Amino acid sequence: MKRAKILGAAAAIAYLTALGASLGGCGGSASSICDATCDCTGCSDSQYDECIDTYEDFERESDARDCLPEFDEYVDCIDDEIECRDGRVDADGCDTPLSRWLRCMS
């Protein structure tokens, strides 16, 4: 069940980066990444709020599981890599930090 929840979290992150969101650690912030993705894809106020809420949920859960460094690494990567390509958000190059974070969370 925990594995399914983590995989759901990964899917949610993919959703966030595709829809208009993501995360933000020391280098990035929820608002800066959500702003960038919503500027790219367009999103409603409720989708933007959901982006921020999801980030905060992932941050809290990562902290509770002692995975905050891995979470921050992944968020920093997304903040560095996020680009808008033809109305779609892309964060190439973050597979390794994502894998580290998911491994820690499982």
TORLO-454097 format. One record per residue: y, x, z of N, C-alpha, C, O in turn; residue in three letters. Coordinates in steps of 0.001 Angstrom, whole numbers, always signed. Layout:
R, Y, X, Z, Y, X, Z, Y, X, Z, Y, X, Z, ALA
...
! end
This chain:
R, -1186, +817, +0, +0, +0, +0, +1262, +870, +0, +2219, +570, -714, MET
R, +1270, +1954, +803, +2435, +2841, +831, +2649, +3472, -537, +3780, +3600, -1006, LYS
R, +1542, +3867, -1175, +1651, +4482, -2500, +2282, +3503, -3490, +3125, +3888, -4299, ARG
R, +1874, +2254, -3421, +2442, +1244, -4302, +3941, +1082, -4043, +4724, +913, -4978, ALA
R, +4333, +1136, -2768, +5748, +1013, -2428, +6539, +2194, -2985, +7640, +2017, -3507, LYS
R, +5978, +3398, -2874, +6658, +4583, -3400, +6737, +4518, -4915, +7773, +4833, -5502, ILE
R, +5646, +4112, -5548, +5688, +3972, -6999, +6702, +2905, -7389, +7381, +3022, -8410, LEU
R, +6797, +1872, -6573, +7827, +866, -6799, +9215, +1469, -6657, +10138, +1107, -7387, GLY
R, +9355, +2389, -5715, +10637, +3074, -5540, +10961, +3904, -6766, +12105, +3932, -7222, ALA
R, +9956, +4580, -7299, +10173, +5380, -8514, +10588, +4478, -9666, +11488, +4813, -10436, ALA
R, +9927, +3337, -9776, +10296, +2382, -10818, +11713, +1872, -10595, +12471, +1685, -11548, ALA
R, +12065, +1650, -9341, +13414, +1183, -9030, +14448, +2241, -9394, +15527, +1915, -9890, ALA
R, +14122, +3501, -9149, +15044, +4571, -9524, +15193, +4625, -11034, +16296, +4773, -11559, ILE
R, +14073, +4503, -11723, +14138, +4468, -13186, +14999, +3286, -13637, +15802, +3400, -14563, ALA
R, +14814, +2154, -12964, +15621, +968, -13255, +17096, +1265, -13000, +17960, +904, -13799, TYR
R, +17367, +1918, -11897, +18752, +2216, -11556, +19390, +3131, -12579, +20517, +2892, -13012, LEU
R, +18672, +4187, -12973, +19262, +5097, -13938, +19379, +4438, -15304, +20310, +4732, -16054, THR
R, +18454, +3559, -15635, +18516, +2880, -16923, +19555, +1768, -16927, +20191, +1512, -17948, ALA
R, +19724, +1115, -15799, +20596, -48, -15731, +22018, +317, -15365, +22961, -299, -15861, LEU
R, +22186, +1287, -14523, +23538, +1595, -14124, +23596, +2048, -12709, +24450, +1588, -11951, GLY
R, +22735, +2923, -12324, +22771, +3352, -10962, +22061, +4649, -10797, +21713, +5333, -11759, ALA
R, +21856, +4967, -9567, +21001, +6025, -9138, +21330, +6311, -7726, +21512, +5405, -6912, SER
R, +21407, +7570, -7432, +21479, +7975, -6057, +22567, +9013, -5892, +23238, +9372, -6859, LEU
R, +22747, +9490, -4693, +23740, +10510, -4502, +23557, +11224, -3201, +23641, +10624, -2130, GLY
R, +23307, +12503, -3291, +23177, +13313, -2093, +24462, +14068, -1877, +25548, +13526, -2082, GLY
R, +24353, +15307, -1467, +25547, +16099, -1184, +26415, +16254, -2424, +27639, +16162, -2338, CYS
R, +25794, +16489, -3578, +26554, +16721, -4796, +27049, +15451, -5444, +28084, +15460, -6110, GLY
R, +26342, +14371, -5264, +26717, +13124, -5889, +26842, +12040, -4843, +26523, +12232, -3670, GLY
R, +27307, +10914, -5294, +27382, +9788, -4372, +26864, +8557, -5084, +26841, +8498, -6313, SER
R, +26452, +7582, -4309, +25972, +6333, -4897, +27041, +5746, -5799, +26753, +5314, -6915, ALA
R, +28274, +5731, -5315, +29333, +5106, -6113, +29606, +5874, -7403, +29829, +5251, -8441, SER
R, +29596, +7200, -7371, +29889, +7952, -8591, +28793, +7765, -9635, +29079, +7651, -10827, SER
R, +27545, +7734, -9189, +26451, +7568, -10141, +26378, +6115, -10612, +26168, +5858, -11798, ILE
R, +26548, +5174, -9698, +26562, +3762, -10096, +27730, +3483, -11040, +27587, +2724, -11999, CYS
R, +28874, +4090, -10773, +30020, +3933, -11667, +29691, +4447, -13062, +29958, +3776, -14059, ASP
R, +29112, +5641, -13126, +28798, +6249, -14426, +27815, +5394, -15215, +27985, +5194, -16417, ALA
R, +26795, +4894, -14544, +25795, +4117, -15264, +26342, +2744, -15652, +26047, +2248, -16740, THR
R, +27124, +2134, -14786, +27699, +833, -15133, +28737, +972, -16241, +28871, +80, -17078, CYS
R, +29463, +2067, -16255, +30399, +2320, -17356, +29643, +2444, -18672, +30132, +2023, -19720, ASP
R, +28461, +3018, -18613, +27654, +3230, -19813, +26996, +1936, -20284, +27075, +1588, -21462, CYS
R, +26354, +1233, -19373, +25515, +95, -19748, +26185, -1249, -19545, +25785, -2254, -20131, THR
R, +27198, -1253, -18717, +27803, -2518, -18338, +26901, -3198, -17320, +25692, -3294, -17530, GLY
R, +27460, -3656, -16251, +26661, -4371, -15264, +27574, -5292, -14472, +28783, -5080, -14378, CYS
R, +26971, -6294, -13922, +27735, -7262, -13134, +28053, -6679, -11762, +27523, -5637, -11379, SER
R, +28911, -7353, -11043, +29226, -6925, -9684, +27976, -6937, -8813, +27789, -6050, -7979, ASP
R, +27128, -7930, -9001, +25912, -7998, -8180, +24945, -6871, -8536, +24268, -6347, -7652, SER
R, +24864, -6488, -9808, +24016, -5354, -10192, +24562, -4054, -9610, +23799, -3196, -9164, GLN
R, +25877, -3917, -9616, +26491, -2727, -9027, +26183, -2665, -7527, +25799, -1619, -7004, TYR
R, +26356, -3791, -6852, +26053, -3848, -5418, +24582, -3544, -5155, +24253, -2867, -4180, ASP
R, +23702, -4035, -6010, +22273, -3755, -5875, +21990, -2261, -6039, +21145, -1699, -5343, GLU
R, +22698, -1637, -6955, +22572, -193, -7160, +22922, +553, -5876, +22169, +1421, -5434, CYS
R, +24051, +219, -5284, +24491, +868, -4048, +23495, +604, -2922, +23120, +1521, -2190, ILE
R, +23074, -639, -2788, +22116, -998, -1732, +20793, -264, -1890, +20216, +198, -906, ASP
R, +20312, -155, -3120, +19034, +530, -3361, +19143, +2000, -3005, +18246, +2563, -2378, THR
R, +20244, +2622, -3406, +20480, +4011, -3033, +20421, +4179, -1513, +19732, +5061, -999, TYR
R, +21149, +3324, -809, +21200, +3438, +647, +19827, +3209, +1280, +19474, +3864, +2261, GLU
R, +19057, +2282, +717, +17688, +2053, +1211, +16822, +3293, +1013, +16098, +3701, +1921, ASP
R, +16899, +3892, -176, +16110, +5101, -452, +16533, +6256, +445, +15696, +7027, +915, PHE
R, +17823, +6369, +677, +18325, +7430, +1542, +17806, +7260, +2969, +17346, +8220, +3587, GLU
R, +17883, +6039, +3486, +17383, +5776, +4844, +15882, +6038, +4947, +15426, +6670, +5899, ARG
R, +15124, +5559, +3981, +13674, +5749, +3990, +13319, +7229, +3870, +12389, +7700, +4524, GLU
R, +14045, +7947, +3051, +13816, +9388, +2911, +14102, +10112, +4208, +13352, +11006, +4600, SER
R, +15166, +9741, +4870, +15511, +10342, +6149, +14430, +10041, +7190, +14029, +10927, +7946, ASP
R, +13968, +8808, +7227, +12937, +8408, +8195, +11630, +9174, +7980, +10875, +9388, +8928, ALA
R, +11365, +9580, +6762, +10117, +10293, +6454, +10321, +11812, +6359, +9434, +12528, +5895, ARG
R, +11469, +12293, +6792, +11805, +13722, +6718, +11756, +14245, +5284, +11311, +15366, +5038, ASP
R, +12209, +13437, +4358, +12226, +13804, +2941, +13643, +13833, +2381, +13830, +13794, +1165, CYS
R, +14631, +13901, +3251, +16009, +13877, +2794, +16365, +15077, +1903, +17103, +14900, +934, LEU
R, +15870, +16292, +2191, +16181, +17404, +1279, +15652, +17158, -138, +16323, +17478, -1120, PRO
R, +14459, +16592, -238, +13887, +16309, -1557, +14671, +15190, -2260, +14907, +15244, -3467, GLU
R, +15062, +14193, -1489, +15879, +13108, -2030, +17202, +13662, -2547, +17617, +13350, -3663, PHE
R, +17862, +14484, -1733, +19146, +15062, -2129, +19011, +15923, -3380, +19886, +15905, -4246, ASP
R, +17919, +16677, -3475, +17690, +17509, -4666, +17594, +16629, -5912, +18183, +16933, -6949, GLU
R, +16845, +15540, -5792, +16692, +14626, -6928, +18028, +13974, -7293, +18379, +13890, -8470, TYR
R, +18762, +13520, -6294, +20051, +12883, -6536, +21030, +13867, -7166, +21749, +13514, -8101, VAL
R, +21063, +15088, -6665, +21955, +16096, -7233, +21612, +16350, -8696, +22504, +16531, -9526, ASP
R, +20319, +16364, -9010, +19888, +16549, -10388, +20398, +15407, -11262, +20952, +15637, -12337, CYS
R, +20208, +14181, -10794, +20680, +13035, -11568, +22186, +13115, -11768, +22686, +12865, -12865, ILE
R, +22902, +13460, -10715, +24358, +13571, -10811, +24765, +14610, -11858, +25737, +14416, -12588, ASP
R, +24020, +15705, -11925, +24307, +16762, -12906, +23902, +16364, -14325, +24592, +16704, -15286, ASP
R, +22802, +15655, -14458, +22202, +15395, -15761, +22588, +14067, -16401, +22339, +13868, -17590, GLU
R, +23181, +13169, -15657, +23408, +11814, -16163, +24342, +11824, -17370, +25418, +12422, -17349, ILE
R, +23893, +11144, -18415, +24664, +11037, -19645, +24491, +9636, -20214, +23478, +8977, -19979, GLU
R, +25475, +9201, -20951, +25385, +7929, -21658, +25071, +8235, -23113, +25829, +8934, -23786, CYS
R, +23957, +7713, -23593, +23542, +7931, -24984, +23288, +6576, -25626, +22321, +5887, -25302, ARG
R, +24157, +6214, -26524, +24015, +4942, -27241, +23845, +3763, -26294, +22997, +2899, -26519, ASP
R, +24641, +3724, -25244, +24603, +2618, -24299, +23443, +2650, -23333, +23176, +1659, -22652, GLY
R, +22743, +3779, -23259, +21619, +3935, -22331, +21867, +5170, -21468, +22355, +6195, -21943, ARG
R, +21522, +5046, -20206, +21698, +6146, -19266, +20490, +7072, -19364, +19344, +6624, -19409, VAL
R, +20771, +8364, -19396, +19707, +9358, -19474, +19982, +10444, -18438, +21122, +10873, -18263, ASP
R, +18934, +10877, -17761, +19042, +11983, -16798, +17877, +12932, -17037, +17038, +13136, -16160, ALA
R, +17837, +13507, -18228, +16774, +14458, -18583, +16762, +15627, -17617, +17798, +16015, -17076, ASP
R, +15607, +16171, -17411, +15495, +17382, -16617, +15277, +17166, -15135, +15339, +18128, -14369, GLY
R, +15026, +15947, -14702, +14885, +15676, -13267, +13450, +15331, -12860, +13221, +14845, -11753, CYS
R, +12495, +15578, -13739, +11100, +15246, -13420, +10571, +16042, -12230, +9870, +15490, -11382, ASP
R, +10894, +17322, -12159, +10383, +18151, -11061, +10953, +17714, -9711, +10186, +17536, -8765, THR
R, +12267, +17534, -9588, +12778, +17040, -8296, +12236, +15648, -7952, +11975, +15360, -6784, PRO
R, +12067, +14794, -8948, +11502, +13474, -8690, +10085, +13602, -8150, +9720, +12922, -7190, LEU
R, +9295, +14460, -8755, +7912, +14664, -8302, +7866, +15185, -6867, +7026, +14756, -6076, SER
R, +8759, +16098, -6536, +8808, +16629, -5168, +9144, +15526, -4167, +8523, +15427, -3109, ARG
R, +10120, +14709, -4508, +10529, +13627, -3615, +9400, +12616, -3438, +9089, +12214, -2317, TRP
R, +8787, +12206, -4554, +7691, +11227, -4464, +6501, +11776, -3697, +5860, +11047, -2940, LEU
R, +6201, +13047, -3885, +5099, +13680, -3147, +5391, +13652, -1638, +4505, +13369, -832, ARG
R, +6619, +13945, -1278, +7010, +13922, +128, +6921, +12512, +695, +6496, +12321, +1834, CYS
R, +7317, +11539, -89, +7365, +10150, +384, +5991, +9507, +486, +5831, +8502, +1180, MET
R, +4998, +10068, -192, +3682, +9421, -188, +2832, +9830, +1005, +1699, +9368, +1145, SER
! end
